[in-house]
Amino acid sequence: MNSPLGDAVTERAALPDGGPLPLAVEPVAPGLDLVDWASSHSEPLRERVDRHGAVLLRGFSGVTAESFETTVHKACGAPLEYVERSSPRHAVHKNVYTSTDHPARERIHLHNEQSYNVVWPLRICFCCLTAPGSGGATPLADCRKVYARIPETVRQRFADRGGYLYVRNFGHGAGLSWQEAFGTGDPDQVDRYCAQNDITTRWGPDDQLRTTQRRPASAQHPRTGEWTWFNHITFFHISTLGAAMAEALVEALGPEALPNNTYYGDGTEIEAEVLETLRAAYAAELVEFPWQQGDVLLVDNMLTAHGRAPFEPPRRIVVGMADPLTTRQVTT
């Protein structure tokens, strides 16, 4: 029986251990155009992403930032603008952005893109335009398996306490400015955006801003029905920076003025042992593959968390996001 993806490609495990994440799809012969093939196989390709959580397209021809945006559109939906920013990025082509502008030496921990928003992309897609000199993988973790590894008592604790609370402070000289995060220099426009997106604002002197947003810790995927650990709890918690950096920031700014931190939804501190349990669940499911020039990675943002390993330049990975979902469309 012919594969729904056609005879021109093969499907296999991308990693030597044969794990299901990510699924690798490669042309049988060189010269297969990425956009032409993705356009004619968009539905079975979406089904593979739903099942595996991530699909790696490798060895296709004609891969550029422009063709990548078209591929995202054909396979996942219209690429989205990057709003309510937490990471420095810049546009490369229309709604295709650098994956991050964080320094090469810094590790970016596993997370689900914009899960702190009330609207987030169901799909996040990456394209390798220049392979890293060394390192620079985009680690992945199956959030269905992460959810299963977290003891039910811990999951229930977050549910009972209203999920988690994400607190940001702008204007203290650390992290993004509110102008960068919200894409405007108008405080009234920020207030309007936040009011529409369940974010509380509190303005202080010298253009300082504090925002708080309460979000669920887990969610049910709208297409597969599976429960996933879908949040930024560990990513934004001060302890993720390491003991030395966390201590220095608290000493410099005070515990109430940290650029990012997370709490239980009722505002109480998350215990250190709970945070270690969550990190251990991510670590147990982490997988990595080395980037090759021309690779395109299609990720279901609710089923799969992603990060970035430190690297030696050069490295040019761009990203596109698509298929917006809102909290009203999922069970949490």
C-alpha positions as CSV (number, residue, x, y, z in Angstrom):
1,M,0.0,0.0,0.0
2,N,1.3,3.4,-1.0
3,S,2.0,5.9,1.8
4,P,-0.3,9.0,2.0
5,L,2.9,11.0,1.7
6,G,3.7,9.4,-1.7
7,D,6.4,7.2,-3.2
8,A,8.8,10.1,-3.6
9,V,9.7,10.1,0.1
10,T,10.6,7.7,2.9
11,E,9.6,7.9,6.6
12,R,11.9,6.8,9.4
13,A,12.9,7.6,12.9
14,A,15.2,10.6,13.0
15,L,17.2,9.3,15.9
16,P,19.3,6.1,16.0
17,D,17.3,4.7,19.0
18,G,14.2,4.6,16.8
19,G,12.1,6.8,19.0
20,P,9.0,8.4,17.5
21,L,10.1,12.0,18.0
22,P,10.7,13.5,15.5
23,L,9.6,11.6,12.4
24,A,12.0,12.1,9.6
25,V,10.7,12.5,6.0
26,E,13.3,12.4,3.2
27,P,13.1,12.4,-0.6
28,V,14.0,9.1,-2.3
29,A,16.0,11.0,-4.9
30,P,17.6,14.5,-4.9
31,G,15.9,17.5,-6.4
32,L,12.4,17.2,-4.8
33,D,11.1,20.7,-4.3
34,L,10.0,21.5,-0.7
35,V,7.1,23.8,-1.6
36,D,5.7,21.7,-4.4
37,W,5.8,18.5,-2.3
38,A,4.4,20.1,0.9
39,S,1.6,21.8,-1.0
40,S,0.4,18.5,-2.5
41,H,0.7,16.5,0.8
42,S,-0.4,19.0,3.4
43,E,-3.2,16.9,5.0
44,P,-1.2,13.7,5.5
45,L,1.7,15.9,6.7
46,R,-0.5,17.5,9.3
47,E,-1.7,14.1,10.4
48,R,1.9,13.0,11.0
49,V,2.6,16.1,13.1
50,D,-0.5,15.3,15.2
51,R,0.6,11.8,15.8
52,H,4.4,12.2,16.3
53,G,4.5,15.7,17.7
54,A,7.2,16.8,15.3
55,V,8.2,16.0,11.7
56,L,11.7,16.7,10.3
57,L,11.7,17.4,6.5
58,R,15.3,16.7,5.4
59,G,17.0,16.7,2.0
60,F,14.5,18.7,0.0
61,S,15.6,21.3,-2.5
62,G,14.8,25.0,-2.8
63,V,14.9,25.8,0.9
64,T,15.1,29.5,1.6
65,A,13.4,31.9,4.1
66,E,10.8,32.7,1.5
67,S,10.1,29.1,0.5
68,F,10.0,28.2,4.2
69,E,7.2,30.8,4.8
70,T,5.3,29.3,1.9
71,T,5.8,25.8,3.3
72,V,4.5,26.9,6.8
73,H,1.5,28.4,5.1
74,K,0.7,25.2,3.0
75,A,1.4,22.7,5.8
76,C,0.2,24.6,8.9
77,G,-1.7,27.7,8.0
78,A,-0.9,31.4,7.6
79,P,2.2,32.4,9.5
80,L,1.5,34.6,12.5
81,E,3.0,37.8,13.8
82,Y,5.1,37.4,16.9
83,V,3.3,39.3,19.7
84,E,3.6,39.6,23.5
85,R,7.3,38.8,23.2
86,S,9.4,37.2,25.8
87,S,12.5,36.5,23.6
88,P,14.5,38.9,21.4
89,R,13.9,38.2,17.7
90,H,13.9,40.1,14.5
91,A,12.0,39.5,11.3
92,V,13.8,37.8,8.4
93,H,11.0,37.7,5.8
94,K,7.4,38.8,6.5
95,N,6.3,36.6,9.5
96,V,9.5,34.5,9.5
97,Y,11.8,35.4,12.4
98,T,15.1,34.5,13.8
99,S,14.5,31.7,16.3
100,T,16.1,33.8,19.0
101,D,18.7,36.5,19.4
102,H,19.9,35.2,22.8
103,P,23.7,34.9,22.9
104,A,25.2,31.6,21.5
105,R,26.6,30.5,24.9
106,E,23.2,30.5,26.6
107,R,21.0,27.5,26.8
108,I,17.3,28.0,26.2
109,H,15.3,25.6,28.3
110,L,12.4,23.5,27.1
111,H,9.1,25.4,26.8
112,N,5.9,25.6,24.7
113,E,5.9,28.7,22.6
114,Q,3.7,31.5,24.0
115,S,1.8,29.1,26.3
116,Y,1.5,32.1,28.7
117,N,-0.8,33.8,26.2
118,V,-4.6,33.4,25.8
119,V,-3.8,32.9,22.1
120,W,-0.9,30.8,21.0
121,P,0.3,29.0,17.8
122,L,-0.6,25.3,17.6
123,R,2.3,24.9,15.1
124,I,5.8,26.3,15.4
125,C,8.2,25.5,12.5
126,F,11.9,25.9,12.3
127,C,14.2,26.0,9.2
128,C,18.0,25.6,9.2
129,L,19.5,28.1,6.7
130,T,23.0,27.7,8.1
131,A,24.0,24.7,10.2
132,P,25.7,25.4,13.6
133,G,29.5,25.2,13.7
134,S,29.0,22.9,16.7
135,G,26.2,22.3,19.2
136,G,23.1,24.4,18.6
137,A,20.5,21.6,18.6
138,T,16.8,22.3,19.1
139,P,16.0,19.9,21.9
140,L,12.5,18.4,22.0
141,A,10.3,16.7,24.6
142,D,7.0,15.0,24.2
143,C,4.7,16.9,26.5
144,R,2.2,14.0,26.7
145,K,5.0,11.9,28.2
146,V,6.1,14.8,30.5
147,Y,2.5,15.0,31.8
148,A,2.4,11.3,32.5
149,R,5.8,11.4,34.4
150,I,4.6,14.2,36.8
151,P,2.9,12.7,39.8
152,E,-0.9,13.2,39.8
153,T,-0.6,14.8,43.3
154,V,1.6,17.6,41.7
155,R,-0.7,18.1,38.8
156,Q,-3.6,18.3,41.1
157,R,-1.8,20.8,43.3
158,F,-1.6,23.2,40.4
159,A,-5.2,22.6,39.4
160,D,-6.4,23.3,43.0
161,R,-4.4,26.5,43.3
162,G,-5.6,28.0,40.0
163,G,-2.8,26.8,37.7
164,Y,0.2,29.1,37.8
165,L,0.9,32.8,37.9
166,Y,3.4,34.4,35.6
167,V,4.8,37.8,36.8
168,R,6.8,40.2,34.7
169,N,8.6,43.4,35.6
170,F,9.7,45.9,33.0
171,G,11.8,49.0,33.4
172,H,14.4,47.7,35.9
173,G,17.2,47.3,33.3
174,A,16.8,43.5,33.0
175,G,15.1,41.5,30.3
176,L,13.0,43.0,27.4
177,S,11.5,46.5,27.8
178,W,7.7,46.7,27.7
179,Q,8.1,48.6,24.4
180,E,9.9,45.6,22.9
181,A,7.5,43.0,24.5
182,F,4.3,44.7,23.3
183,G,5.6,46.3,20.2
184,T,4.4,49.9,21.1
185,G,5.6,52.9,23.1
186,D,2.0,53.8,24.1
187,P,1.1,52.7,27.6
188,D,-2.6,53.0,26.8
189,Q,-2.2,50.6,24.0
190,V,-0.5,48.2,26.3
191,D,-3.3,48.5,28.8
192,R,-5.9,47.8,26.1
193,Y,-4.0,44.7,24.9
194,C,-3.6,43.4,28.4
195,A,-7.2,43.9,29.3
196,Q,-8.2,41.9,26.2
197,N,-5.8,39.1,27.0
198,D,-6.5,38.5,30.7
199,I,-3.3,40.3,31.9
200,T,-3.3,42.7,34.9
201,T,-1.1,45.8,34.6
202,R,0.3,48.0,37.3
203,W,2.4,51.0,36.3
204,G,5.1,52.5,38.5
205,P,7.4,55.5,38.4
206,D,9.8,56.0,35.5
207,D,7.7,53.9,33.0
208,Q,8.0,50.8,35.1
209,L,5.4,48.1,34.5
210,R,4.4,45.0,36.3
211,T,2.1,42.4,34.6
212,T,0.5,39.3,36.1
213,Q,-1.3,36.6,34.2
214,R,-2.9,33.4,35.6
215,R,-2.7,30.4,33.3
216,P,-3.5,26.6,33.5
217,A,-0.6,24.1,33.9
218,S,-2.0,21.5,31.5
219,A,-4.3,21.4,28.5
220,Q,-6.1,18.8,26.4
221,H,-5.1,18.9,22.7
222,P,-8.1,19.9,20.6
223,R,-7.5,17.4,17.8
224,T,-6.0,14.4,19.5
225,G,-7.8,14.7,22.9
226,E,-4.5,14.0,24.7
227,W,-3.5,15.8,27.9
228,T,-0.2,17.6,27.8
229,W,2.0,19.6,30.2
230,F,1.6,23.0,28.5
231,N,3.0,26.0,30.3
232,H,6.1,28.1,31.2
233,I,6.3,27.2,34.9
234,T,9.9,26.1,35.0
235,F,11.1,28.2,32.1
236,F,10.3,31.5,33.7
237,H,10.9,30.5,37.4
238,I,13.9,32.4,38.8
239,S,15.6,29.2,39.9
240,T,16.0,28.1,36.3
241,L,18.7,30.7,35.9
242,G,20.9,28.8,38.5
243,A,21.5,29.6,42.1
244,A,24.2,32.2,41.6
245,M,22.3,34.2,39.0
246,A,19.0,34.0,40.9
247,E,20.7,35.2,44.1
248,A,22.4,38.1,42.3
249,L,19.1,39.2,40.7
250,V,17.2,39.0,44.0
251,E,19.9,41.0,45.7
252,A,20.0,43.6,42.9
253,L,16.3,44.0,42.3
254,G,14.5,42.5,45.2
255,P,12.1,39.5,45.0
256,E,9.1,41.6,43.8
257,A,11.0,43.2,40.9
258,L,12.4,40.2,39.1
259,P,12.1,40.4,35.3
260,N,10.3,37.0,35.2
261,N,9.0,34.6,37.9
262,T,6.3,32.1,38.4
263,Y,4.1,31.0,41.3
264,Y,1.1,28.9,42.0
265,G,-2.0,30.4,40.6
266,D,-3.0,31.7,44.1
267,G,0.3,33.6,44.3
268,T,2.1,31.3,46.7
269,E,5.7,30.0,46.1
270,I,6.2,26.8,44.2
271,E,8.3,24.5,46.3
272,A,11.8,23.7,45.2
273,E,11.1,19.9,45.2
274,V,8.1,20.4,42.9
275,L,10.3,22.4,40.5
276,E,12.9,19.7,40.5
277,T,10.2,17.1,39.8
278,L,9.0,19.1,36.8
279,R,12.6,19.5,35.5
280,A,13.3,15.8,35.9
281,A,10.2,15.0,33.8
282,Y,11.4,17.2,31.0
283,A,14.9,15.8,31.2
284,A,13.7,12.2,31.0
285,E,12.0,13.0,27.7
286,L,14.5,15.2,26.1
287,V,15.8,14.3,22.6
288,E,18.2,16.1,20.2
289,F,19.2,15.7,16.6
290,P,22.0,17.7,14.8
291,W,20.8,20.3,12.3
292,Q,21.7,20.0,8.6
293,Q,21.4,22.9,6.2
294,G,18.0,22.9,4.6
295,D,16.2,21.0,7.4
296,V,12.6,22.0,8.2
297,L,11.1,21.0,11.5
298,L,7.3,21.1,11.9
299,V,6.3,21.0,15.6
300,D,3.0,20.7,17.3
301,N,3.4,23.3,20.0
302,M,1.0,21.6,22.5
303,L,2.4,18.1,22.1
304,T,6.1,19.0,22.0
305,A,8.3,21.4,24.0
306,H,11.4,22.8,22.4
307,G,14.6,24.7,23.5
308,R,18.1,25.5,22.2
309,A,21.5,24.1,23.1
310,P,24.5,26.4,23.2
311,F,26.5,26.6,20.0
312,E,29.6,27.8,18.2
313,P,28.7,30.1,15.2
314,P,27.7,30.1,12.5
315,R,24.1,29.1,13.1
316,R,21.0,30.5,11.4
317,I,17.7,29.0,12.3
318,V,14.5,30.8,11.5
319,V,11.0,30.2,12.8
320,G,7.4,30.6,11.7
321,M,4.3,30.2,13.8
322,A,0.8,29.3,12.6
323,D,-2.7,27.9,13.4
324,P,-3.7,30.1,16.4
325,L,-5.7,28.6,19.3
326,T,-7.3,30.3,22.3
327,T,-8.0,29.1,25.8
328,R,-11.7,28.9,24.9
329,Q,-10.9,26.2,22.3
330,V,-9.2,23.7,24.7
331,T,-10.0,22.0,27.9
332,T,-7.7,23.0,30.8
